[in-house]
Amino acid sequence: MKKDIHPKYYANATATCACGAVFAVGSTEEKIDVEICSQCHPFYTGTDKVLDAAGRVEKFKSRVAAARPVKNKKEVKAEKRAHRRAPATVKKIAKKK
């Protein structure tokens, strides 16, 4: 391993969160400032908030519910086969819809 190319490692570096929590970590920097940590992150604290002022979640759920169901490949093939075997008049009516 080459000498003098690696940064200095601080085994007791301090990481300070915006909420005020201080952690001892190992790093190549002596002091680290972070915006969020495990003590204030909603996922870890269980205080998860849904900020939905415009009702976007409800709009999305309604669009998903209104969407036509997806057909599987067998259903699509069966419909194509039936359409090919149908008389010409039935095909014309089906195209108008």
C-alpha positions as CSV (number, residue, x, y, z in Angstrom):
1,M,0.0,0.0,0.0
2,K,1.3,3.5,-0.9
3,K,2.2,5.8,2.0
4,D,0.8,9.3,2.4
5,I,-2.1,9.0,-0.1
6,H,-4.9,8.1,2.3
7,P,-6.8,10.7,4.3
8,K,-6.5,10.8,8.0
9,Y,-9.1,8.7,9.8
10,Y,-10.9,10.0,12.9
11,A,-12.2,7.1,15.0
12,N,-14.2,9.5,17.3
13,A,-15.5,12.0,14.8
14,T,-18.8,13.7,15.9
15,A,-21.9,13.8,13.7
16,T,-24.3,16.6,14.8
17,C,-27.9,16.5,13.6
18,A,-30.2,19.6,13.1
19,C,-32.4,18.2,15.9
20,G,-29.5,18.5,18.3
21,A,-28.5,14.8,18.6
22,V,-24.8,14.1,18.6
23,F,-23.2,10.8,17.6
24,A,-19.7,9.5,17.7
25,V,-18.8,7.9,14.4
26,G,-15.7,7.0,12.4
27,S,-14.9,9.3,9.5
28,T,-12.3,11.1,7.5
29,E,-13.8,14.4,8.7
30,E,-13.5,15.5,12.3
31,K,-17.0,17.1,12.4
32,I,-20.0,16.2,10.4
33,D,-23.3,18.2,10.2
34,V,-26.4,16.3,9.1
35,E,-30.0,17.4,8.5
36,I,-31.8,14.3,9.7
37,C,-30.9,11.3,11.9
38,S,-32.4,8.1,13.3
39,Q,-33.8,10.1,16.3
40,C,-35.8,12.6,14.2
41,H,-36.5,10.7,11.0
42,P,-40.3,9.9,10.6
43,F,-39.6,6.3,9.5
44,Y,-37.7,5.5,12.7
45,T,-39.8,7.6,15.1
46,G,-43.2,6.4,13.8
47,T,-44.5,9.9,13.4
48,D,-44.9,9.6,9.7
49,K,-47.0,12.5,8.3
50,V,-48.8,12.5,4.9
51,L,-48.7,16.1,3.5
52,D,-51.4,16.0,0.8
53,A,-52.8,19.5,0.5
54,A,-54.0,19.1,-3.1
55,G,-55.7,15.6,-2.6
56,R,-53.2,14.0,-5.0
57,V,-53.3,10.7,-3.3
58,E,-57.1,10.5,-3.6
59,K,-56.9,11.6,-7.2
60,F,-54.4,8.8,-7.9
61,K,-56.4,6.2,-6.2
62,S,-59.6,7.2,-8.0
63,R,-57.8,7.0,-11.4
64,V,-56.4,3.6,-10.6
65,A,-59.9,2.4,-9.6
66,A,-61.4,3.8,-12.7
67,A,-58.8,2.3,-15.1
68,R,-60.0,-0.7,-17.0
69,P,-58.6,-4.0,-15.7
70,V,-55.6,-5.4,-17.5
71,K,-56.4,-8.5,-19.5
72,N,-54.0,-11.5,-19.5
73,K,-52.5,-12.8,-22.7
74,K,-54.9,-15.7,-23.0
75,E,-57.9,-13.4,-22.9
76,V,-56.4,-11.1,-25.5
77,K,-55.6,-14.0,-27.9
78,A,-59.1,-15.5,-27.5
79,E,-60.7,-12.2,-28.4
80,K,-58.5,-11.8,-31.5
81,R,-59.3,-15.4,-32.6
82,A,-63.0,-14.8,-32.1
83,H,-62.8,-11.5,-34.0
84,R,-61.0,-13.2,-36.9
85,R,-63.6,-15.9,-37.2
86,A,-66.6,-13.5,-37.0
87,P,-68.5,-12.5,-40.2
88,A,-67.6,-9.2,-41.8
89,T,-70.7,-7.4,-40.5
90,V,-69.8,-8.1,-36.9
91,K,-66.3,-6.8,-37.5
92,K,-67.7,-3.5,-38.9
93,I,-69.9,-3.1,-35.8
94,A,-67.0,-3.9,-33.5
95,K,-64.8,-1.2,-35.2
96,K,-67.5,1.5,-34.7
97,K,-67.5,1.1,-31.0
